Amino acid sequence: MDFLQPSTLDEAIGLKAAHQDAVPIAGGTDVMVELNFDARRPPALLDLGRVAELGGWEVRDGHVRIGATVPYTTIVAELGDVLPGLAMASRTVGSPQIRNRGTVAGNLGSASPAGDAHPPLLATTAEVEVSSVRGSRTVPVREFYRGPKRSVLAADELITAVTVPVKKGPQQFAKVGTRNAMVIAVCSFAVAVDLEERTVGTGIGSAGPTPLRATEAEEFAATELPWESRDPLPDTVSREFGQLVAAAARPIDDVRGSADYRRHALSVMARRTLGWAWREVLG
Ligand SMILES: Cc1cc2nc3c(=O)[nH]c(=O)nc-3n(C[C@H](O)[C@H](O)[C@H](O)COP(=O)(O)OP(=O)(O)OC[C@H]3O[C@@H](n4cnc5c(N)ncnc54)[C@H](O)[C@@H]3O)c2cc1C
């Protein structure tokens, strides 16, 4: 197996064009597991770890741009104020060792429906920056997933960054697993309330072939939240929101949980997270 190790973004993109079957490796927390289990034997690995352009984050024009090799640990430590939902989700990923290596771009590259970064990215209308020798494009995360572990990435493309709008309002993330830590989600849910735009974004994890949005729940909450009065959230509203989120899921029965359990858990998580978020608004 060849090991390609570019030190600039141009070089990385050129190598990906020349070796389209080379597997990019960021933190390696998914790739190395697959190699170790012999589930994958690519002709080459394309290590992105030395590409300085991919290693930082910045806030610009109301958006946070997170480079493709920024690990979860950095998001937890440095971005909790501006991206609370993504920081909460990042905190639940694996163990400290996995968070020190693993990246949001790697989560997108794997495109597993159970990836913890997807729900908050969906809820906040994040965008994925993608580059190749043909040029760069921006893909709304809501259009990024194509099926279980499949995305719109072409064979010659690399993810260069994820851009997340800074929302004016509370965000929450919840995850159900078979234990409290170091666990793949049985299902997960993120909500992002935007007090300026008066919108509510949602993201559902591990309850469908791809990460999903609950569009009807978003529309219902945008209409029913007491934006003007800032009154406490009526129980009927949070319950209906939970039901609509559960109805948007497309779960299956598998070793981690049944479809019925996932729908039930999602309705509870959605009800609770919206309630927690609105309580933050009340202060
Ligand atoms: C013990 C353990 C626990 C884990 N727990 C969790 C968990 O709780 N929650 C969770 O969501 N995940 C978990 N994971 C999975 C993994 O840590 C995450 O999916 C992580 O986000 C992967 O990031 P990475 O940088 O390590 O990706 P890598 O392994 O480097 O890459 C993953 C995939 O993305 C592709 N890729 C990487 N970077 C790019 C790029 N810039 N452009 C194009 N493609 C790219 C790779 O080719 C590969 O297909 C766990 C893994 C382990 C081993």
The ligand as an ORCA input file, in Angstrom:
! r2SCAN-3c Opt
* xyz 0 1
  C     -13.370      3.417     19.616
  C     -14.139      4.296     18.657
  C     -15.216      5.014     19.124
  C     -15.943      5.844     18.263
  N     -17.002      6.541     18.759
  C     -17.710      7.342     17.935
  C     -18.809      8.090     18.437
  O     -19.144      8.052     19.618
  N     -19.477      8.882     17.565
  C     -19.129      8.985     16.237
  O     -19.758      9.734     15.494
  N     -18.088      8.281     15.742
  C     -17.374      7.470     16.556
  N     -16.320      6.746     16.057
  C     -16.030      6.834     14.623
  C     -14.996      7.921     14.243
  O     -14.228      8.321     15.352
  C     -15.702      9.177     13.655
  O     -16.466      8.830     12.528
  C     -14.720     10.285     13.281
  O     -15.446     11.469     13.045
  C     -13.890      9.949     12.062
  O     -12.980     11.028     11.857
  P     -11.481     10.754     11.400
  O     -10.855     12.074     11.177
  O     -10.795      9.843     12.325
  O     -11.761     10.022     10.012
  P     -10.838      9.022      9.173
  O     -10.854      7.670      9.789
  O      -9.525      9.629      8.880
  O     -11.690      9.009      7.823
  C     -13.037      8.565      7.817
  C     -13.562      8.538      6.378
  O     -13.623      9.861      5.865
  C     -12.763      9.982      4.731
  N     -12.143     11.300      4.878
  C     -11.474     11.802      5.951
  N     -11.123     13.071      5.737
  C     -11.553     13.383      4.489
  C     -11.477     14.557      3.684
  N     -10.901     15.685      4.130
  N     -12.035     14.532      2.455
  C     -12.640     13.405      1.987
  N     -12.747     12.278      2.715
  C     -12.203     12.266      3.944
  C     -11.779      8.829      4.813
  O     -11.272      8.464      3.563
  C     -12.668      7.773      5.415
  O     -13.485      7.182      4.423
  C     -15.572      5.929     16.895
  C     -14.459      5.213     16.419
  C     -13.746      4.405     17.296
  C     -12.559      3.646     16.778
*
